[in-house]
């Protein structure tokens, strides 16, 4: 009978230990998710800042040529290609 109660007590301790492990694991997962979100937010902010720094290097001539290409020659290529087939 003593052996049976020891096993039952051991099972109870095991259950308590597993429950504590689950709580610790859940807390760790929440903290890690928060940390990863903040890192991602920081990375996006840095990427935006870098992109903003690069914008001035696209001078007016470059922007005008790109606009000309997109609004004329690129469209001609699309419509001309579809007319052939």
C-alpha angles and dihedrals in degrees: 000000000000090000091054094050091047090053091048090049090047090051090050092050090047090052091049091048091049091049091051090047090052092050092048092047092049091050091048091050091051092049092047092049090051091049092049092048092052091047091050091048091050091047092051091048091051091047091052090049092051092048090050090052091052096051097079090059090068098084126206094262091055092050092048093049092049090049091049091050095048094047100043123013097031091052092046089054092053096047095039091052093050092049091057093058 
